[in-house]
Amino acid sequence: MKAELEQQNSILRSLTELIKDPASIFKVDLSILKTDRVWILGAGKASVEMAKSLIKQTNIEVLDGLIISNTEHPDFSGIQIFKGSHPYPDESSVSASYELRELARNIQEGDTVVFCLSGGASSLLCIPVAGVEIEELALTYKLLLESGADIHEINIVRKHLCELKGGQLAQALHHTNLITLAISDVPGDHLESIGSAPTVCDPSTFKDAFQILKRFSLWNDVPHSVRIHIAKGMSGDIPDTPKPEINEHPNHTVQIISKASYLADGIANELQSKGFNTWINKDAYSGNVKMVSKEICSKAISVLSRNEPVKKPAALIYYGESTVDVNGDGLGGRNQELALASAISIEGQHSISMLSIGTDGVDGPTDSSGAIINSETTLKARKKKVEPEQYLQNNDSYHFHEEMETHIKLGPTGNNLMDLQVVIIE
């Protein structure tokens, strides 16, 4: 079994090359570019690669542009690249966002603006509403991300605390022909949630934001300025975000050019070429990381027991965005925690390995992208007097994987398609 597990590890590591080549699965309808006067704006972890791919495919000459990324990039093709902060916004995000909005306002009427949007934009493209300081907004982000709220709920609150989200940037571009190209990193591919939707009108309300903060017991924890702003919004003292069918941009086209299902199909094709029978969970998961782990491991053990239509050698592919209830004081991320919980669940089973990875290359506030574990990982840990349950209880998956040398560390990939899990069963 040792040889099988080593081979599985090698195969799973090789799949990360597909993650690091985002442009290979972009699907863009180039007919939407009907003018020579093109500007490119953008924000997100994959937006630089999106713009480069678009320019390469079309040979367009960009009049000017500005993209806010989470990593350093040289300017290219007349496009300025600003670095913002992620996962929590700071002054670098704010100053870059003011630059982008000013440029947007000065674009000539009738020109075409291509906005490249990807996950991470919620933190990178950020101007706090009046009365809320950036440090207060960053704290609110942190509380939300650690609360167990899902990405749709988190982004509803974010949209009501920023001057650009929820379709507000599009209001500054009403005089242009606007094209939004998006990479989806949210379950369901809902346009109003991707990157907190700076160019798409927002169906949610201040009351929705309030109810989410109450539901997750955050209302009394968020800064006083945040509570005041949301209360003003609920009472009608300040306007809500732009609404569908009321504040729509008069000339706006939206395309999702890449999403997790495209990547899953590419990975399935690669694994089929290696002789595996593949099965893809077509619906992106969204839920607590322990429940997601339980679902995946139950399916894997069922395949191992020959109780599933997919036969060994098998590969199961999942994607989505889980939530973590942070109760301990350890270090980790969604994928590292999911991998640890799964290692405990499949302990002692015959030849099962799992890759759990953030497709952006960054898992939580760590230098890790995720982990590869197998059915012997926790057995080996116990022999070293490393107790996996203690690490899981303390939300300290990073140090468990560090101890067991099971980390995957890609660095930023220029991609952002939710989280991915691949399970190999033989």
N, C-alpha and C positions, 0 to 999 in steps of 0.2 A: 504493500500500500504506500510505502514511503516514496517509491519511484513515481507512482501515479500522482501523488500530491505535489511532488516537485514539478512534474510536467504540467499539472493544472495551474500552478503558480506562474510558470513561464508563459502559458497561453493567456492568462488573465493580464499579466503585465504587458504583453504585446498589444492588447486591445487599447491601451492608453494612447497609442499612436493615432488612432481614429479620433479620439477626443481632442488631440492637439492639432487637428487639421480641420477647423470649423468650416472653412470655405468649401470643402469638398461636398458638403451637403446643403449649401445655400440654394434656394430655389427662387429666383427673381424674375418677374415678368418685366423685361426691359422695354416693352412697348409704352410703358407709362412715362418715359422720359421723352417729351415731345418738344423740347426747347433747348437752345444752346446756352441759355442763361441759367446755370445751375449753381446753387450753393449747397454745401453739406454741413449740417449740424448734427450733433449726436451726444449721447451720454450712455455709459454702461461699460461693463467689463469686456464685452465683445465688439463694441462699436467701432473701434479702430480697424479691426479685421474686416468688419462689414464694409466700411468705406473703401478700404484698399481693394477688396474683391469687386465692388461696384465699379470703381474706376478702371480696374483691369479688364472687366468684361465689356465696358461701354466705350472706353477711350475718351470719356467726356473731359472737357477742360473746366475745372472748378473755378468759379470767380473768386470765391473766398469760403472759408469754413472754420468751424471750431468744434472740437470734440473733447468731452471731459471723460477721462479714463482713470482707472485705479492704479495704473502703473505708468512709469516714464516711457514716453515714445518721442522720437524726433518728429518734427513737423514734416508733412509730405503733401505734394500736389496743391500747395497753397492753403492747406488746412492746418490750423494751429492745434496742438494737443496740449491740454491743460491736465494736470494731475489733481484729483480730488481725494477725499478720504472715504474709506469703506472698511467695516460695515456701518460706522457711525460718522455722520458729517462733522466737518470742522470748518475753520475759516478758509482753508484752501478750497473746499467745495463751494462755499458761499461766494468767494471772490471770482472763481471761475464761472459760476452761474450768472453773476451780474454781467460778466463779459459776454456770455452767450446771449443773454436777453437783450443787451444793448445792440449787439450785432444783428439779431433778429429784427429788431425794430427799425433798423436802418437799411434793410434790404429793399431794393426797388420794387414798386408795385408791379405785379404780373410775373415776376421772376419765379423760378421753381426752386423750392427748398426740399431737399431730401433729409429727413431726420432719421438717423440710425439709432435705434433704441434697443437696449438689452438690459438684462438684470444687473442690478447694482446702481442703476440710475436714481433710485430712491434716495441714496446717500450722496451720490456724486453731483446730482443736479438738485440744488437745495438752497432756497432763500427763505429763512424763517419768516413767519407772519409777524406783523408789527406787535411788539410787546413781549415776544419770546426770544430769548437769547440762544445762540447756537449751542452753548453748553447745556441749556435746558432741553433743547430739542434732541441733542445726542443722548442725554439721559433717558428721555422718553423712548427713543429707539431701542436703547439697551433693555429697558424694562419690558417692552413689547416682545423683543426677540427671546427673552428668557421666560416669558409667561406661559408658553404653550399655545398662544394664538396662532392661527394659520396665516399664510402669506396674504390672503385676501383680506382678512380682518386687520392685519398689521397695516396694509396699504390704505385701507379706508381711513384709519387714524392719521397716517402720514399725509394723505392728500389734503386733510383739513388743517394742517399746520405749516403749509408751504405755499409760497406765492407762484409756483410754477407747475405743481402737480395737478392731476385731475382735469386736464384740458386747458389749464390756465396759460401755458406757453403758446398753445394754438391761437389764443386770443390775440397775442402779439404778432401773429403771422397771418391774420385774416386777409391781408392785402396780397398774399402770395398764393401760388399754386403749390400746395403742401402734399408731400408724399412721405408717409411714415413707413419705414422698413423695420420690422421688429423680429427679434429672436425671443421666443417664448421660454420663460423659466418658471412658469406658474402652472399648476394643475388646471386642466380645462382650457388652457390657452386663452383666457379671458382678456380681451384687449384693455379693459378698464383696470386691470391689475398689473400688467407687465410694466415694470419700472415705475409704478405709480402713475402711469398714463399721462405724461405731460401734454400730449397732443390729442388725447381722446377724452370726450366729455364724461363726466362722473355721475352715475346714477345714485351714489350714496349721499348721505346727509350728515350734518353735524350731530343729529340725534343718534344716527348709527354709530358714529365715532364714540359718543358718550356711552352708549350701551355696551360697546366692546370693552371699553376701559372698566366699566362696572362689572361686566361678566367675568373678567379675569382679575378682579380685585386690585386694579391699578389706579382707580380714580383718586384715591387719597395718597397715592405714592408719586404720581406725576407732578411736576412743578406747578406751583400756584398759577403762574402765567398761562400754562397750558389749559388749566381748568377754566380760567377766566375767558380765554379766547373761545373755547368750545361752548361755554355758557352763553356768550354774546351771540354766537352763531345760532344756537337753538332758539334764542329769544328774537331773532331777526334783526339784531342791531348791526350785524355785518353780513354781506352777501355770502351765499353758499358757493361752492364750486360750479363751473359751467355745467349745464344739464343737457342730456341727449334730447334732440328734436327742438330745443329752444335756443341753445348757444352753439350749434354745430358750425364748424368751419365751412364756408361756402364752396370750397373746391379742394377736397381732401381725399386722398386715396391711401388705404392702409393695406400692407401685405405682411403676413408672417412668413419670413423667408427661411426659417429654420426652427425646429422644435425637437423635443426629446424623442418623439416617435420616429423621426427621420434617422437619428443616431442609432436608436434601437434596431431599426431595420438593417442599417449598415453593419452593426455588430452581429446580428443574426446571420447575415450573408457570410461574414468572415468565419464564424464558428461552423456553419454548415460546410464550408469548404474544407474544414478540418475534421469532418466526419461526425459532428454532433447533431442530434435532433434538437431543434430549438423551439422554445415557447416564449411568447412575449405577452406580458400583462398589458393589455391595450389601454387600460384606464390608469392615468397617473394617480399614484396614491397620495393621500393627504391625511395625516393623523399622527398620533404620538409614535415616537420612534420605536418604542417597545412593542406596540401593536403591529407596526409594519414588519419588524423583525420576526415576530411570531407568525405572521401570515406567510412570509417568505420561507421560513424554516419548515413550517408545516407542509408546504407544497414540496419542498426538496425531499423531506423524509418520505412523503407519500410517493414521490417518483422512485425513490430508492426501494420502496416496498412494492413496486410495480402496481400501484393503485391509481395511476394516472395514464391518460392516453399517450403522453409523450414518454418514449422509452429511452433507457440508457444506451449509449452515453448521451446524456442530456445537458442542455444549457438553458437556464431560466433567466429572463431579462425583465427587470423592473425599473421604473423611473418615477420620480415624483419629488415631493418636498415634505419631509416629516417635521415634527415639532419636538422639542426637548423641554421637559420640565426640569429646570435647574434648581436642585435642592442642596447639592454639595458645593464644595469650594475647589474642585479640581479643574483640570484643563481638558478641552476636547472640542468636538464638533459633531454635527448630526451623523456624518458617515462613520466616524471613528466609534461613536457610541453604538450605532446600529451594528457595526461589525463585531464589537465586543459582546453585545447581547446575543448576536447570532452564534458566535463561537461557543458561548455557554450552551445554547439550545441544541447545537449539532454535535456536542462533545461525544466522542466515542463512536459516532456513526462511521459507516464505510465510505471513504473517498468522496467527501464533499468539500469544495472550496468556494469562497465567495470574495468577489471584489465589490467594495462599497466606496464610491468616489464622488466628489463634487466636480462636475464637469468644468467648472471655472478654475479648477486647480487649487482652490483654497477651501479648507473645511474649518469653519469657525475661526476664532482668533488665534490660529496656529500656523505653523509653516508646513503643515501636512495637507495632502489632498484627500486622504482617506486611508483605507487599509485593505490588505488581503489576509483573510484568515482561512482556516480549514478545520476539519473535525478532530485534529490533534492539537490545535493551538492551546486550548485551555488545559489539556492533559500535561503538556510540556510546561505550562505556567505553574501548575500545582507542584510539579517536581522541583521547580525552582523556588518553592515557597511563596509564589506570587498568587494571591487569591483574587480571581477575576471579579467575583461578586462585590468585593469591597471597592474595587476601582469603579465598577458600574454604579454602585450606590452613591459614590462621591462625585459622580460626573467627571471622572478622571481618566477617560479612555485614552487620552494622548499618552500619558505616562505608562499605561498598560502596553500599548503598541510599541512605545519606545523600548520598554523592557524586553518585549518579545520579538523586536525587529520586524514588525509586520506593517509598518507604515508604507504608504506610497507618497512620494513627494515630487510633484511635477512642477510646482511653481505656477504662476498665472498662465493659463492656456490660450487666452484670447477667445474662449468659448464660454457659453453659459446656458446650459440646457437642463436645469434642475440637477438632482442627484441621480446616480445610476448604480444599480446593483446587477451583477452577473454571477450566477451560481452554476458551477459545473458539478455534475453528479455522474459517477461511473461505478 
